[in-house]
């Protein structure tokens, strides 16, 4: 009985693999995907001609699967799960999820191959410290808004409204913006916007790179008085002389 089971198992193995006499170019490729230094669980998608394979993988792991020979698109995302044909769209009022992404092509025209996708950071964490005028006055808060409100699978900014409230002492995550695009910091009161600052211009003038593979985080300090606003970071400072009634 044991011998019959062994023969049966061997037969199944032979049926599922390529014969030595067959054209091995028609055999599938064994693809090993190694995920290293990932901040959390990852959604991995392989885009095939016949459809899409979606896998959920733990952080820092290696998994293997058989795929057709040829060129396959590999998508990997941590922090969000956009579809293969859909962009990650951020609803107005919300900040960007802590998203790390990879998009690339894999040559699977081999019996076996391995890839280690490097997921890139596509958000900037912006924190704000604010010193306001002393005494009473109308309440106010700050808001960040831009013209890129989403991300494609390869991290390319998607045009759309981005708007998120930024309270003093707090932080928000900004999605990757277009180089030279619009990014504003508003001072808002219940009566409307009191003043807007071209935050994106200040950042780029001082060397912030929206095209970097991994976006850097940024801390801002804003000092308000009746005659002057001082806006700056550890690298730059703008003294803006303007009266704001708060």
C-alpha positions as CSV (number, residue, x, y, z in Angstrom):
1,X,0.0,0.0,0.0
2,X,2.8,2.4,0.9
3,X,4.5,1.7,-2.4
4,X,1.3,2.4,-4.3
5,X,1.0,5.8,-2.5
6,X,4.7,6.6,-3.4
7,X,4.1,5.8,-7.0
8,X,1.0,7.9,-7.2
9,X,2.7,10.9,-5.6
10,X,5.6,10.5,-8.0
11,X,3.1,10.4,-10.9
12,X,1.4,13.6,-9.8
13,X,4.8,15.3,-9.5
14,X,5.7,14.3,-13.0
15,X,2.4,15.5,-14.4
16,X,2.8,19.0,-12.8
17,X,6.4,19.5,-14.0
18,X,8.0,19.7,-17.4
19,X,9.5,16.6,-19.0
20,X,13.1,16.6,-19.9
21,X,12.1,16.0,-23.5
22,X,9.6,18.9,-23.6
23,X,10.4,22.4,-24.6
24,X,11.3,24.0,-21.2
25,X,10.5,27.4,-22.5
26,X,6.8,26.5,-22.0
27,X,7.4,25.6,-18.3
28,X,6.4,28.1,-15.7
29,X,9.0,30.2,-13.8
30,X,9.4,29.9,-10.1
31,X,9.4,33.5,-8.8
32,X,10.8,34.3,-5.4
33,X,9.7,37.7,-3.9
34,X,11.8,38.9,-1.0
35,X,10.4,41.7,1.2
36,X,13.0,43.3,3.5
37,X,12.8,46.2,5.9
38,X,9.1,46.7,5.3
39,X,7.2,48.8,8.0
40,X,4.1,46.6,8.0
41,X,2.0,44.0,6.1
42,X,2.2,44.3,2.3
43,X,-0.4,43.8,-0.5
44,X,1.4,42.3,-3.5
45,X,-0.2,42.1,-6.9
46,X,1.1,40.4,-10.0
47,X,-0.5,41.6,-13.2
48,X,-0.7,38.7,-15.8
49,X,-2.4,38.5,-19.2
50,X,-5.0,36.2,-17.7
51,X,-5.7,38.4,-14.7
52,X,-4.3,39.7,-11.5
53,X,-2.9,37.6,-8.6
54,X,-3.2,39.4,-5.2
55,X,-1.3,38.2,-2.2
56,X,-1.1,39.4,1.4
57,X,2.4,39.1,2.8
58,X,3.8,39.8,6.3
59,X,6.7,42.1,6.7
60,X,10.3,40.8,6.1
61,X,9.4,37.6,4.4
62,X,10.2,35.6,1.2
63,X,7.5,33.7,-0.7
64,X,7.6,31.8,-3.9
65,X,5.0,31.1,-6.6
66,X,4.9,29.8,-10.2
67,X,4.2,32.3,-12.9
68,X,4.1,32.3,-16.7
69,X,7.2,33.0,-18.7
70,X,7.7,36.5,-20.0
71,X,7.4,40.0,-18.5
72,X,5.1,40.5,-15.5
73,X,4.2,43.7,-13.7
74,X,4.8,43.6,-9.9
75,X,3.0,46.0,-7.6
76,X,3.6,46.2,-3.9
77,X,2.0,48.5,-1.3
78,X,2.2,49.0,2.4
79,X,-0.1,51.3,4.3
80,X,-2.9,51.3,1.7
81,X,-4.4,48.9,-0.8
82,X,-5.2,50.5,-4.1
83,X,-6.4,48.3,-7.0
84,X,-4.1,47.5,-9.9
85,X,-6.0,49.8,-12.2
86,X,-7.0,52.3,-9.6
87,X,-5.1,55.3,-8.1
88,X,-5.1,55.9,-4.3
89,X,-7.4,58.9,-3.9
90,X,-7.4,60.9,-0.7
91,X,-10.8,62.3,0.3
92,X,-10.8,66.1,1.1
93,X,-10.3,66.7,4.8
94,X,-8.1,63.6,5.3
95,X,-4.3,63.3,5.1
96,X,-2.4,60.8,3.1
97,X,-2.1,57.3,4.6
98,X,1.5,56.2,5.5
99,X,2.0,54.6,2.1
100,X,5.1,52.9,0.8
101,X,4.9,51.6,-2.8
102,X,6.8,49.7,-5.5
103,X,5.9,49.3,-9.2
104,X,8.1,47.5,-11.7
105,X,8.5,44.8,-14.3
106,X,9.9,41.3,-13.7
107,X,11.6,39.2,-16.4
108,X,10.3,35.7,-15.7
109,X,11.8,34.1,-18.9
110,X,13.8,31.8,-16.7
111,X,13.1,28.5,-14.8
112,X,13.7,30.5,-11.6
113,X,14.3,34.1,-10.6
114,X,14.2,36.3,-7.5
115,X,13.3,40.0,-6.9
116,X,13.6,42.2,-3.9
117,X,11.3,45.1,-4.4
118,X,12.2,48.3,-2.6
119,X,9.1,50.0,-1.3
120,X,9.5,53.8,-1.4
121,X,8.0,56.4,1.0
122,X,5.6,58.6,-0.9
123,X,4.4,61.0,1.8
124,X,5.9,63.9,3.8
125,X,5.0,64.2,7.5
126,X,4.5,67.9,8.1
127,X,4.4,69.0,11.8
128,X,3.6,72.5,13.0
129,X,4.5,74.6,16.1
130,X,2.6,77.8,16.3
131,X,3.1,80.9,18.6
132,X,0.0,83.0,18.4
133,X,-0.9,86.5,19.6
134,X,-1.5,86.9,23.3
135,X,-4.9,87.9,24.7
136,X,-8.3,87.2,23.3
137,X,-9.5,87.3,19.7
138,X,-11.2,85.2,17.1
139,X,-10.1,81.5,17.1
140,X,-8.1,80.4,14.1
141,X,-6.4,77.2,12.8
142,X,-4.3,76.3,9.9
143,X,-5.0,74.2,6.8
144,X,-2.7,72.6,4.1
145,X,-4.1,72.3,0.6
146,X,-2.6,71.3,-2.7
147,X,-3.4,70.2,-6.3
148,X,-2.3,66.6,-6.0
149,X,-4.9,64.5,-4.0
150,X,-3.8,61.0,-4.8
151,X,-1.1,58.6,-5.9
152,X,-0.8,56.2,-8.8
153,X,0.8,52.8,-8.2
154,X,4.2,54.0,-9.1
155,X,3.9,57.0,-6.8
156,X,3.1,59.5,-9.5
157,X,0.9,62.3,-8.1
158,X,-2.7,62.3,-9.3
159,X,-4.3,65.7,-9.9
160,X,-7.1,66.5,-7.5
161,X,-8.0,68.5,-4.4
162,X,-6.0,67.9,-1.3
163,X,-7.1,69.7,1.9
164,X,-6.4,68.8,5.5
165,X,-6.6,70.8,8.7
166,X,-3.3,71.1,10.6
167,X,-3.6,72.0,14.2
168,X,-0.7,73.5,16.2
169,X,1.4,70.7,17.8
170,X,0.0,68.2,15.4
171,X,1.2,66.7,12.1
172,X,-0.3,65.6,8.8
173,X,1.0,63.4,6.0
174,X,1.2,65.2,2.6
175,X,1.0,63.0,-0.5
176,X,3.8,63.4,-3.1
177,X,3.2,66.6,-5.0
178,X,4.2,67.6,-8.5
179,X,7.5,69.5,-8.7
180,X,6.6,73.2,-9.1
181,X,3.0,72.4,-8.2
182,X,0.7,74.4,-5.8
183,X,0.9,73.8,-2.1
184,X,-0.6,76.3,0.3
185,X,-0.7,76.9,4.1
186,X,-3.8,78.8,5.1
187,X,-4.7,80.6,8.3
188,X,-8.4,80.1,8.7
189,X,-11.0,81.7,11.0
190,X,-14.7,81.0,11.3
191,X,-15.2,83.8,8.9
192,X,-13.0,82.3,6.2
193,X,-9.4,82.3,5.1
194,X,-7.4,85.2,6.6
195,X,-4.1,84.6,4.9
196,X,-2.5,82.0,2.5
197,X,1.2,81.2,2.2
198,X,2.8,79.6,-0.9
199,X,4.3,76.8,1.2
200,X,5.3,74.7,-1.8
201,X,7.4,77.6,-3.2
202,X,9.2,78.1,0.1
203,X,10.0,74.4,0.4
204,X,11.3,74.1,-3.2
205,X,13.4,77.3,-3.0
206,X,15.2,75.8,-0.1
207,X,15.8,72.5,-1.8
208,X,12.9,70.3,-0.9
209,X,12.7,67.5,-3.5
210,X,9.3,66.2,-4.4
211,X,10.9,63.9,-6.9
212,X,13.2,62.1,-4.3
213,X,12.6,58.3,-4.1
214,X,11.9,58.6,-0.4
215,X,10.3,61.9,0.7
216,X,11.7,63.6,3.8
217,X,9.6,64.8,6.7
218,X,9.4,68.5,7.6
219,X,8.8,70.6,10.8
220,X,7.5,74.2,10.6
221,X,7.4,76.9,13.1
222,X,4.9,79.8,12.7
223,X,5.0,82.9,14.9
224,X,2.1,85.3,14.6
225,X,2.0,88.9,15.7
226,X,-0.2,91.9,14.7
227,X,2.3,93.0,12.2
228,X,4.5,90.1,11.2
229,X,4.3,86.4,10.5
230,X,7.5,84.3,10.7
231,X,7.3,81.0,8.9
232,X,10.2,78.7,8.8
233,X,11.9,75.3,9.4
234,X,15.3,74.3,10.6
235,X,16.7,75.2,7.1
236,X,14.8,78.4,6.2
237,X,12.8,81.3,7.4
238,X,10.4,83.7,5.8
239,X,9.5,87.0,7.6
240,X,6.2,88.1,6.1
241,X,5.1,91.6,7.1
242,X,1.3,91.7,7.0
243,X,-1.4,92.7,9.4
244,X,-3.8,89.8,10.1
245,X,-6.9,90.5,12.2
246,X,-7.6,87.5,14.5
